[in-house]
């Protein structure tokens, strides 16, 4: 095979050389096999790099381009301002802390997004949550629930995709089960201004307009009792 040479030490006798010939063929076949495997591996690595680059280009590594200016939420009513002072933080306390927060927000409808850093559809809809929380945050409270996640991974993701509201950690799914979001992630719950859960969207919002319509419908247009 051109380009492939096999060295046989001169000290070997002619008989020994003959006895080595089958091994030479085996070595050549193995080299061919390994060369093919290496070529395939290099192709896959290159393809993976192109795919990763494509994903980076599509999302810019920041999940939807430039982030909204959350300074627009300055001057929000006191309960909402207190909420946004904890923006982009992970809060402990489980179900009791979450329920206390919902009670403290009475008088305002609440949109609660259940997410995790490892959840692809959750990441996909985050730019919509960023934009709509900035747009409606003076009239509607937004909250997150970080489910079945590690704090380290969640913080890394939030550093890339900041939101103006906090998320309660929910590693054991206690809050998730309280909401009734047991069909997978993400989920979005709508509470009326009296603190009652009135609608649960299970699964991702795939379009900005879809979540905007549900905020208008369930949070602002009184389709939830007390909203």
C-alpha positions in Angstrom: 0.0 0.0 0.0 1.6 3.3 -1.0 2.6 5.5 1.8 2.7 2.7 4.4 6.0 1.0 5.2 6.7 -1.7 7.8 10.2 -2.0 9.3 11.7 -5.5 9.7 15.0 -5.6 11.6 17.9 -6.9 9.5 18.9 -9.4 12.1 15.9 -11.5 11.4 16.6 -14.6 9.3 14.9 -15.3 6.0 12.7 -17.9 7.7 11.9 -15.4 10.3 11.0 -12.8 7.7 8.7 -15.3 6.0 7.1 -16.1 9.3 6.5 -12.3 9.8 4.7 -11.8 6.5 1.2 -12.6 7.8 1.7 -10.2 10.7 2.8 -7.5 8.2 -0.5 -7.9 6.4 -2.4 -7.7 9.7 -0.4 -4.6 10.7 -1.3 -2.9 7.4 -5.0 -3.8 7.8 -5.0 -2.5 11.3 -3.3 0.7 10.1 -5.9 1.1 7.4 -8.7 0.5 9.9 -7.3 2.9 12.5 -6.7 5.5 9.7 -10.4 5.2 8.7 -11.5 5.5 12.3 -9.3 8.6 12.8 -10.7 10.2 9.6 -14.3 9.6 10.7 -13.5 10.9 14.2 -12.0 14.1 12.7 -15.0 14.6 10.5 -17.4 14.2 13.5 -15.4 16.6 15.6 -15.4 19.2 12.8 -19.1 18.7 12.3 -19.7 19.1 16.0 -17.7 22.3 15.9 -19.8 23.7 13.0 -23.1 22.7 14.8 -21.9 24.4 18.0 -20.8 27.5 16.1 -24.2 27.5 14.4 -26.0 27.4 17.7 -23.9 30.1 19.0 -24.5 32.3 16.0 -28.3 31.7 16.2 -28.6 32.6 19.9 -25.5 34.8 20.2 -24.7 32.9 23.3 -27.0 35.1 25.2 -30.4 33.6 24.4 -32.0 36.2 22.1 -29.5 38.9 21.6 -29.2 41.9 23.9 -31.1 41.7 27.1 -33.9 44.1 27.9 -33.2 47.2 30.0 -34.7 46.2 33.3 -34.3 49.8 34.5 -37.7 50.2 32.9 -39.1 48.5 36.0 -37.9 51.4 38.3 -40.9 52.9 40.1 -42.9 49.7 40.2 -45.4 49.4 43.1 -43.8 48.5 46.4 -44.6 44.7 46.4 -43.2 44.4 42.9 -40.2 46.6 43.6 -39.3 44.3 46.6 -39.5 41.3 44.3 -37.3 42.8 41.7 -34.7 43.8 44.3 -34.0 40.0 44.4 -33.8 39.8 40.6 -31.8 36.9 39.1 -31.2 35.4 42.5 -31.9 31.8 43.6 -34.0 31.8 46.8 -34.2 28.9 49.3 -37.1 28.0 51.5 -39.1 25.5 49.4 -42.9 25.5 49.4 -43.4 27.6 52.6 -41.2 30.5 51.2 -42.9 30.3 47.8 -46.4 30.4 49.2 -45.5 33.3 51.5 -44.3 35.2 48.4 -47.5 34.5 46.5 -49.4 35.8 49.5 -47.2 38.9 49.7 -48.0 39.7 46.1 -51.8 39.7 46.6 -53.3 42.6 44.6 -51.2 41.7 41.6 -51.5 38.8 39.1 -48.4 36.5 39.2 -46.7 34.6 36.4 -44.6 31.7 37.7 -42.2 30.0 35.3 -40.9 26.5 36.2 -37.5 25.9 34.6 -34.1 24.2 34.8 -30.7 25.0 33.4 -30.5 21.5 31.8 -33.9 21.9 30.0 -33.5 22.9 26.4 -37.1 24.2 25.9 -36.7 26.2 29.1 -33.7 27.9 27.7 -35.4 28.5 24.4 -38.3 30.4 26.0 -36.1 32.5 28.4 -35.7 35.4 25.9 -39.5 35.8 25.8 -39.7 35.8 29.6 -36.9 38.4 29.7 -38.8 40.7 27.3 -42.3 40.3 28.7 -41.2 40.6 32.3 -39.6 43.9 31.4 -42.7 45.0 29.5 -45.4 44.0 32.0 -43.4 44.0 35.2 -45.1 47.1 36.7 -48.5 45.5 36.5 -47.7 41.7 36.7 -45.4 40.0 39.2 -43.0 37.4 37.7 -41.4 34.5 39.6 -39.2 31.5 38.7 -39.0 28.0 40.1 -35.7 26.2 39.4 -36.7 22.6 39.5 -34.4 19.5 39.8 -31.3 21.6 39.2 -28.0 22.3 40.9 -27.5 25.9 42.2 -24.1 26.1 40.4 -25.6 25.2 37.0 -28.6 27.5 37.5 -26.4 30.4 38.5 -24.2 29.9 35.4 -27.2 30.0 33.2 -28.7 33.0 34.9 -25.5 34.9 34.4 -25.9 34.3 30.7 -29.7 34.9 30.6 -30.5 37.3 33.5 -34.1 38.0 34.5 -35.4 40.8 36.8 -37.2 38.4 39.1 -35.9 35.7 41.5 -36.3 32.0 41.3 -37.0 29.6 44.2 -34.9 26.5 44.2 -36.9 23.3 44.0 -34.5 20.3 43.9 -37.1 17.9 45.3 -40.0 19.2 43.2 -42.1 20.3 46.2 -43.1 23.6 44.7 -43.6 22.0 41.3 -46.0 19.5 42.7 -47.8 22.2 44.6 -48.4 24.0 41.3 -49.4 20.7 39.7 -46.7 20.9 37.1 -45.9 17.2 37.0 -45.8 16.7 33.2 -42.2 17.9 32.5 -40.5 21.2 32.0 -41.0 24.0 31.4 -44.4 25.0 32.9 -45.9 28.4 33.5 -48.5 29.0 36.2 -50.8 32.1 36.3 -52.1 33.3 39.7 -54.9 35.8 40.0 -54.6 39.0 42.1 -56.1 37.1 45.0 -53.3 34.6 45.1 -55.2 31.7 43.5 -53.8 29.5 40.8 -56.1 29.9 37.8 -54.2 28.5 34.8 -51.3 26.2 34.2 -49.5 26.0 30.8 -47.6 22.7 30.6 -44.8 22.7 28.1 -42.9 25.6 26.5 -44.1 28.7 24.8 -42.6 28.4 21.4 -43.6 31.9 20.3 -43.3 35.3 21.9 -46.9 36.2 20.9 -48.2 33.0 22.6 -47.0 34.0 26.1 -47.9 37.6 25.5 -51.5 36.5 24.7 -51.7 34.4 27.8 -50.5 37.3 30.0 -53.1 39.5 28.5 -55.8 36.8 28.8 -55.1 35.4 32.3 -53.2 38.2 34.1 -54.7 41.4 32.7 -58.1 40.7 31.2 -59.7 39.1 34.3 -60.1 35.6 32.9 -58.7 34.5 36.2 -61.3 35.0 39.0 -60.1 38.1 40.9 -57.6 39.1 38.2 
